[in-house]
Amino acid sequence: MDGYVLPERETLWAALPAAVQRVIEPRQVDVFDGLQTALDRGETFHAALLDTEHTAEHVLKEFALATQLVCPGGLILIHDAILETGTVERALGEISRQGYGVVRLWTAEGGDRPDAGLGLAVIENRRRTV
């Protein structure tokens, strides 16, 4: 679900194998309307990538809906985890305080940085047990 389509998306989409294209349904809608509609339809996802607005408030709202849509043990990925102009890191701290394990990829200071320092967080849709 994405409110707008970047031109480079079509190039990426065309490069995907047909089998992958068949199991991904692009939906050009407002993210919150789209997530709520999917919930209302009883849809279940194995994974979700959250990459719209990069504010803590927006990410937390998306995450709350995603936890209801993604099956237990499925993955919720949050892009731009260390984006300097956003507050995504604050949202990741709150998600961790809620009991979810948050693993940050592409955030190391050394080595090759494949995403230009934007970062990716991976969260299993299951709260940790104490």
N, C-alpha and C positions, 0 to 999 in steps of 0.2 A: 504494500500500500504506500503510495507516494503521491503527494499533492502535485508534483511536477516531474517532468521527464527531462533529464539532461541528454543532449544529443549523443554523447559517447555511450549511453546505455544501450542504444540500438546496436552499436558495433560489438559490445560485450555480449549482448543477447544472441546475436548472429553467430558468435564463436562457440556458444554452448552446444554440446551434443543434443540431438533431437530428444533422446531419452530424458535429459535434464529439463529441457524446455517443456516437456509434457507434464512434469510434476510441479512446475512453478507457474502460478497464475498472477501475472502483473495486474495490479488494480490501481488506477489513477484516481485516488480519492483523498480527502482529508484523512490524516492518519487516525485521529480519534473516532471519526465517523466510521471509518473502515474497520477499525478494531472492534468497535461496539457492534457493528452489523455482523461481523464474523462471530462474535459471542452470541448474539441473538439467534443466529442460524445454527448454533451448536457445533461450529467448526472447531477442529483441533489441529494444531501445528506441531511439528517435531522441532522446529527452530524458528527463531525470529531475529532479524537484524534491525536494531533501532538506530536510525541515522537521519533524523530530521533536524529539529532545532537542538542547539547545544547548550541549553540551560538546565540547571538542576531540576527546576520545577517541571519543565516539559518532559525530561527523561523519566522522572519519577512517575508522572502520570502515564506515560507510555508503558513503563515497566509494570505498573499495577495491572494494566489491561493485558499485557503480554503474559504475565504469570497465570492468568485465567485461560488463555488460549493455548499456550504451549503445554504439551503433555508433561506430567511429572517426570523429571529426569532429562527432559529435552533441554535445548540450549537457547539462551537469550544472549545475543551478542550486542554490544554497545560500541559503536564506532566513535572516534574522536575523543577517546578517554582522556587524552592529555592535551587537547587543543587549547592553545594559550588564550584564545579569545572567548572560550566557553567556560561553563561551570559544571561540566559533566563529572569531574572528579568528586565534587561535593555530593552528587547523586550517588556515585558508587560507594562513598562512605556510608551514606544512609542505607543503601541496599545491603551492605555488609552488616550494619547494625541490626537490620531486620532478620538476620540469620542466614543469609545466602552467602555462599562462597564466591568471591569475585577474584578471578585470575586475570591479570593484565598481561597482554601480549604486545609486542612491538613497542615497549616502553623503555627498554634498556638504554643506557647512555652510550654504550660502546657498540661496535660492530656495524653491520649494514642496517640502515633504517629503511625498510621497504615502503613505508607509508608516509615518509617525510615528517615524522614526529607527531602523527595524529593519535596513534594508539588504538588498541582494541581491547575491550574487556569481554571475557567469556564467563557466563553465569549459568550454573546448572539450576534448572527450575525445581529446586528442592531445598527446603531450609535444613541447615545443619542440625543434627541432634546433639544434645550435650551429654 
